[in-house]
Structures are given as C-alpha cells and as structure tokens.
Amino acid sequence: MRETATSEALSVVTRGAPEPPGLLAEFWGYFVANRGAVAGLGVVVVVSLMAIFANVIAPYPPDLTNSAAFLKPPRGRTAARGHTCSARTPSAATYSPG
C-alpha cells in the first residue's frame, strides 16, 4: 500500500506542474516578439510564392524574347538632343595615337 501511495503522489505532482515549452514553441515566441524578423519572414514567403507560381503570374512565356532589340544601344538623352555616338567620339581616320 505504501508503494501505491508514493506512485500516486508522484503522478499528482507531475500532472500539476506546467510542462516547459518545446524548442520550437520557445523559438517561435522569441521570433514573433521581433517585428523586423516577422516582416522579413513575410517578404521571404511572398517572394517564394511568386517564384513558385511564376508561370501563372507572368503574362509572357519565359522563352519569348525580342531578338531584334537584343543588345542594341539605348535610345536616351543623346537621341533627343540630336547627337549621335559617332559625333562624340573621334573616328578611326582622324585619330592617330601619338
């Protein structure tokens, strides 16, 4: 009878004590407390979802390119001013290394 009373007392003590949180629960508690970390996790999740569903999101297929415009010089301020690239740089005929 004494053994039974001791085992019952131990079971009451162990049931009454709160269980310590697991490693994942403890990590999550500290992680959620840091607002910057939660924002960073949100950005990573959004970018990951965009990468996963890129075929659905993108309006064009990934292998569609405009070969005619590939590696052409940009049309920017020089075209608006009337200058061309050849007018700014010396031509091969007038340039003589000295």
C-alpha positions as CSV (number, residue, x, y, z in Angstrom):
1,M,0.0,0.0,0.0
2,R,2.9,2.3,0.7
3,E,4.2,1.9,-2.8
4,T,0.9,2.8,-4.3
5,A,0.6,6.0,-2.3
6,T,4.1,7.1,-3.3
7,S,3.4,6.5,-7.0
8,E,0.1,8.3,-6.8
9,A,1.7,11.3,-5.0
10,L,4.4,11.4,-7.8
11,S,1.8,11.3,-10.5
12,V,-0.2,14.2,-8.9
13,V,3.0,16.3,-8.6
14,T,4.0,15.7,-12.2
15,R,0.5,16.4,-13.5
16,G,0.2,19.6,-11.6
17,A,3.4,21.1,-12.9
18,P,3.3,23.0,-16.2
19,E,5.2,21.4,-19.0
20,P,8.1,23.5,-20.3
21,P,7.6,24.7,-23.8
22,G,9.3,22.7,-26.6
23,L,12.2,24.1,-28.5
24,L,10.1,25.1,-31.5
25,A,7.5,26.8,-29.3
26,E,10.2,28.7,-27.4
27,F,11.9,29.8,-30.7
28,W,8.5,30.9,-32.1
29,G,7.8,33.0,-29.0
30,Y,11.1,34.9,-29.3
31,F,10.7,35.2,-33.1
32,V,7.3,36.7,-33.0
33,A,8.4,39.2,-30.5
34,N,10.9,40.6,-33.0
35,R,8.8,42.7,-35.5
36,G,11.6,43.0,-38.0
37,A,12.1,39.3,-38.2
38,V,8.4,38.7,-38.8
39,A,8.4,41.3,-41.6
40,G,11.5,39.6,-43.2
41,L,9.7,36.3,-43.0
42,G,6.7,37.8,-44.7
43,V,8.9,39.1,-47.6
44,V,10.6,35.8,-48.0
45,V,7.3,34.0,-48.1
46,V,5.8,36.4,-50.7
47,V,8.9,36.2,-52.9
48,S,8.9,32.4,-52.6
49,L,5.2,32.2,-53.6
50,M,5.9,34.5,-56.6
51,A,8.7,32.1,-57.7
52,I,6.6,29.1,-57.3
53,F,3.6,30.5,-59.2
54,A,5.7,32.4,-61.8
55,N,4.1,30.6,-64.7
56,V,0.7,31.6,-63.6
57,I,1.6,35.2,-62.7
58,A,3.8,36.1,-65.7
59,P,1.9,37.4,-68.8
60,Y,4.6,36.1,-71.2
61,P,6.4,32.8,-71.6
62,P,9.9,32.8,-70.3
63,D,11.5,31.8,-73.6
64,L,9.8,34.6,-75.6
65,T,12.4,37.3,-76.4
66,N,12.6,40.1,-78.9
67,S,15.8,39.2,-80.8
68,A,15.7,42.4,-82.9
69,A,16.1,44.6,-79.9
70,F,18.6,42.4,-78.1
71,L,22.0,44.2,-77.4
72,K,21.1,47.4,-79.2
73,P,22.3,50.7,-77.7
74,P,19.7,52.6,-75.6
75,R,17.8,55.5,-77.0
76,G,18.0,58.2,-74.4
77,R,19.0,61.8,-74.0
78,T,21.5,61.7,-76.8
79,A,18.8,61.0,-79.4
80,A,16.7,63.8,-78.1
81,R,19.5,66.3,-78.4
82,G,20.3,65.3,-81.9
83,H,23.7,63.9,-81.1
84,T,24.9,60.5,-82.2
85,C,27.6,58.4,-80.7
86,S,29.9,58.8,-83.7
87,A,29.9,62.6,-83.4
88,R,31.2,62.4,-79.8
89,T,34.0,60.0,-80.4
90,P,36.8,60.6,-82.9
91,S,36.7,58.4,-85.9
92,A,39.4,56.0,-86.8
93,A,40.6,58.2,-89.7
94,T,41.2,61.3,-87.6
95,Y,42.6,59.5,-84.6
96,S,46.3,58.9,-84.5
97,P,48.0,57.7,-81.4
98,G,51.0,59.9,-80.7
